[in-house]
């Protein structure tokens, strides 16, 4: 017992005196959480939008106000001709153009009387810079939603008397297309026609369709604000934990081999199990501190709800930490140098964890073969459990399969590491 | 009584035969020296005896315990100091000793009696990181750590390699002191002049034990006439001496060449005259007493 305490103390000395490693251990999780949770976001903010209108009426002004008030958009200017706005897009000053037909006020009023009359003759046109297709789709969807709310909200009904009928014409253009001028825009624009045809716009489209249409009412569960940090935080936790734990433990054992201290430890009566346990304890403590820091960051900086049981969030994380430490042990029994330990931990873990854990790419959309492989990636189960607990706020019963699989994997890895551990040099 | 017994131990690494049927015995309380050049197989033999690696063939016994089957008990009664500095550089002197004391189930205070002489020298540096000690101090610290549990057998693999002459002499004094306490000490060294310090020595070359005897008897049993020769051009001298009649073998030895002769040798004057005749200057040829290294050369050239 006494020897174990001294052993653990010695390991802490190693870690505490190696300032660089210490820094990596503590800073890396914080940096990555903030980086992935904050900076790398799939939401698009600060979209610059240009409004094109030949006569500035009440309706256009109200819409402009509404767009400008939206945190995602910024009105970059109002132009009289589409060509001027396209010029701005070509130099990269704006991301989108919103063109209103002339005499919108009058048409809305008349359509109110005639009920069935629509603005299809000269529709509202959205032109998007589609050099990045993903953002283009999202931007266009955002703008449509804003416009929908202008025309379908209760306030809008009162103000404009709109009950039905407005059509949008969207066209996605790349800067090269804009060089060719408006003809290209027009041709791609006609293809869209009614926005009901574009997949991104499905949410609100039907609600402003003709009377009698089916109106889907969409509710986003668990993450109503579509915050990408909700998705990334559990993923990053799964990645950081396994890589830090596995790398640090494997390096710390292999370092003893490289320095020759393992030789002296081996000729002593100390049992290999003592060596292993004593190596794991300090890294377990540090990883638990990291876990606490990550959870605090997630809750208070990234506003992830942590709606499930905090106890089980921590408990499952600790099982995952132990599993990762055991993986590091296993690596250390297989390699001879610190560089090899570092490389194999990083290479062996980084790609599978990123690609096959569902951290970024949904596992369901991967080929069956990779789905099968992903079953063996511990991070997959951990991330899934964390999403259920932290974001969805589910009960323990919902994550029992994950907990069982992770515990099983941990036991298996520890056993293999112990089996592989030699009481001699070779 | 025999403390260490090795019988026909062989060990092969891939295609390299590190040890070829090595046999030797070390008596209890003996200071036994294993002398050999780098790569002769010293470390391999030490590691087998200390239960760190398994021999391919042969049997060993240390204090009656088999390093293969009884390694757990063996590890409690042996001390082992590897050839390379193998302590924790980031721990202080005292932390290192205390760590190994606990690992071996004892304390610094309990083990202090045996290491007191050395520890006194280390004490001024007790709070210094081990990596920042001088070479000699590092070896003393390593010895302290290997001795902390008062082992009955001590294996020291090249403890004086890379250590200055003063520290080396001190180190050997400590070893002699340990032998007086009844401990069996097996030490390896590449330095021939250190062989004389041992109670008994064995020469090892290319994995085979050449000869095992007391240093005095090894020198006595040299049984050849040995000369030393030097001149102003040492480089070509070796071949020219070798071509002279009656020279059995000649080898360079520091600042002179040593050679052994047979009955047909016509005397040192004749050799000096011959060498002067082919253009050498500053020639000295003289008869000398063999040293341990001459004995090693004789055995290894055989």
Interface residues (C-beta under 8 A of the other chain):
Chain A: X2 X3 X6 X7 X10 X13 X14 X17 X18 X259 X260 X261 X263 X264 X265 X266 X267 X268 X269 X270 X423 X424 X425 X426
Chain B: X47 X50 X51 X52 X53 X54 X71 X72 X75 X76 X78 X80 X82 X84 X85 X86 X87 X88 X89 X90 X91 X95 X98 X99 X100 X102 X103 X104 X105 X145 X146
